[in-house]
Amino acid sequence: IQELDYQGALDSFVLAAEQEENGKLLYRGQGIAYMGMTKYDEAAESFLKALEYSDGWVEEVDYDINLYLAASYTKAGDCTAAEDVYDAILEMRPVDEEVLFLRGNVRMRQGNYTNAKADFDETVRLDGKNFDRLIAIYEILNNYGYKDAGQGYLTDALQTYENEMSQYDKGRMYFYMGDYQKAYLALEEAKGQKGVEAYLYLGKAYEATGDYNYASSVYNSYLSKNTGNATIYNQLGICEMQKGQ
């Protein structure tokens, strides 16, 4: 699996089953291999088989398998089944902010904004300093037409934690809030520490203002000092197209 040889992994798990090795672990591994092959229905079947080996005592691996199972359902487009799995996990772990976030995501996919928003609110209440997750919540809400609600989380985070945020995190927040001047001022300071992600956000902030020349110079500056990066090249290509080059 680590070498992305998913068929080789599946062959090994078949042998493991023939030799009666640990059923819970081998079917968990089989499910992960199927996910790697984008065979999500087969993956879900494997994870369900793995759970059949549980003996009533809920162990950490059981939560892990259920998370994979829910992810398989989500990837297969069965968000109702995924939500049911997250409901079951939260009955055992009612304050798991990652699971609340994931359930909010699948609820949003089903058009259930009210309950999705409730999950996101609880997620932020439990861990308001997880700025990566805050941005993920914004992106989900924005994708489904609730941009203002998503930006509300970012505004609250800036008001509450601005003194604890890095320049990189401030820049990202301002970028998604549409305050591009504050974004690129913060990201100019961050690019020396954060690396490629800071350059990407900095360039995109200039792109958003229509300054494709400066955005191009940001991307070229990164490429002149670092190994090539596909996303940087892609953004640079977009800038050159906008400039007619």
N, C-alpha and C positions, 0 to 999 in steps of 0.2 A: 504494500500500500504506500509506504513512504517513497518508493521509487516510481509510483504511479503505474505499476504493472498490475492492473486490477484483475486481468484474466489469470495471471500467475497466482495472485492472492486467492482467487476463487478456487483454483485447482488445489491449492494447499489446504483450504478450508474443507474441501470435499474429503481429502485424505485425513484431516483431523477428525471429521465426523466418523469415518470408517474405523478410526483407531479409538473412538469413544473418548476423545479429549473433552475439555470443559465446554459443555454445550452453550452456556450463556455467552461465553467469550467468543467462541468460534462463530456463532450466528450473529453476534454483534459485529465482528470483523467482516463477515460476509455482507452484511447490510451496508457497511461503510464502503466496501468495494463496489457494490451495486450503485451506490450514490455516485461514486467516482465515474461510473460508466453512464450516468444519468438515467439509470433504470430504477426509477423511484418506486414503482409498484412492487418490484421484486425486493427492493431494499426494505420497504415497509413489512413485507411478509417475513423477511429474515429477522427484523427487530422484534416482531410479534413472537416468532419462534424462540428468540433469546429470552423473552420475558416469561415464556412457559417454564423455564428452568428456575424461576424464583420460587422460594419455599415459604413465602409469607412474611419473611423478614425483609424490610425495604433497606437495601444497601445503596451506597453511592453510585455503584454501577447501574442500578435500576433506574435512577434518575437520569443518568447519562444516556441509557438506551431509549428512554421515553423522549428525551430531547431530540435524539436522532430520528425517532419515529415521527414526531411532530414535524420535523424539518422535511422528512420524506413526503408526508402528506401535503405540506405546503408546496413543495416543488412539483408535486403531481397535480396541484390545483384543487385538492380536497381540503379547503380551509375549515370546513365544519368539523371534519375528523381531527384536524390539527388543534382546533380550539378545544375539543373534548379532552385531548391529551393534556393540554396546558391546564385545563380546569382540574384534572385529576392531580397533576403535580402540585398545583396551588392549594389543594385541599390538605396536602401534607406539608407544604412549605408556603404559607400565605404571604410571607414577606420576601420572596425571591424576586428582586427587581429585574433580573434578566428575563425571567419567565413572564413577568407582567408586561415587559416591553414586547416580547415575542407574541404574546396573546393579543396585545393591542394592535400589532401589525396585521395579524390574520383577521381580527375583527374589522380593521379598516378595509382590508381587501374584500370583505363581505358587505361593505357599505354601512357598517354599524359604527357610525362616528361617535355617538354618545358613549357607548361602552368602551370603545377604543380610547377615547379621550380620558375616561376615568382610569384606565390602566396606565396611560402615559402620565397622568397626574400623580398616581401613586408611585410610579417608577421614579419620577423626579423628586418626590418627597423623600423617598428612601435613600436616594443617591444623587443629589443635585449637582455634585462636582464632577460627575462623569460627563465631560463636555463632548466626547465622541458620541455618546449615546444621545445627548441632547440634540446634536446636529442630525443624527439619524432620525430622531422623532420629527424634527423640522422637515427633513426631506420626505418622509412618508406622508405627513400632513399636506405639504405643498404639492406632492404628486397627485393627491386626491382632491385638490381644490380648496384646501384649508390653510392657505399660506399665512394669513393673519394669526391664526391660532398657533401655528408653528413658530412664528416670529415672537409670539408672546413668551414662549419658554426661553428664548435667547435673551430677550429684554430683561426678564426676571433674573436670569443667571448673571448678566452684566451688572445689574443693580445690587445683587447680593454678594457676588464673588469676584468683582472686578479686581480688587486688591490682591487676590490670590491667584489670578489668572496669569499665564505667561503671555508674552506679546503675540505669540503664535495663536493661542486660543482666542485672545481678544480680536485679532485680525480676522479669524474665521467667523466669529460671531458677527462682527460688523459687516463682513462680506455678505452673509446670508440675510442680514437685515437691510441690505441695500445702501449702507453708508460706506461707499467705496473709498472716499478720501481717508476716513479714519482707518479703514481696512488696510490700505497700502502703506500708511504711516507706521502702523503696528507691525506689518509683515516685513517692511524694510529692515526693522530691527531684528526680526526673528529669523531671517533667511540664513544668517551665519551659524545659528545653532540647530535649527530644525531640519535643514537640508531640503530635499526635493519637494516635500509637501508645501513648505513655506514658499518656495519659488513658484509652484503651481498656483497657489491661492493669490500670490502677489501679481503674477501675470494675468490671471483671470479678473482681478480687480481692475487692472488697467484696461483690459478688453471690455469690461462692462461699461467703462466710461467712453469707449470708442477710441482710446489711444493705443492702436495696434502697433505703432512704431515702438513705443516704450515697452509694451508687452513682449514684443519680439526680442528686444534687447535683454529683457529679464531672462527669457528662455535661453537665448544665446549665451548669456553670462553663465548660466548653470552648465551648459554643454561644454563651454570652454575650460571648465575646471573639473568636470566629473565624467564618469563613464556614461555613455548614452542611455537615455531613459525613454521608453516608448511613449509614455503619456506626455512628456515634455515635447518630444518630436511632433506628436499629434497636435498639441496646442500651437506649436510654432507653425505647423502647416496651415492651421485655421487662420492664424494671423496673416500669413503671407497671402492666403486667398483673399482675405478682406482688403489687403493692400493692392490687390490686382496682380500679384507676383506669382 
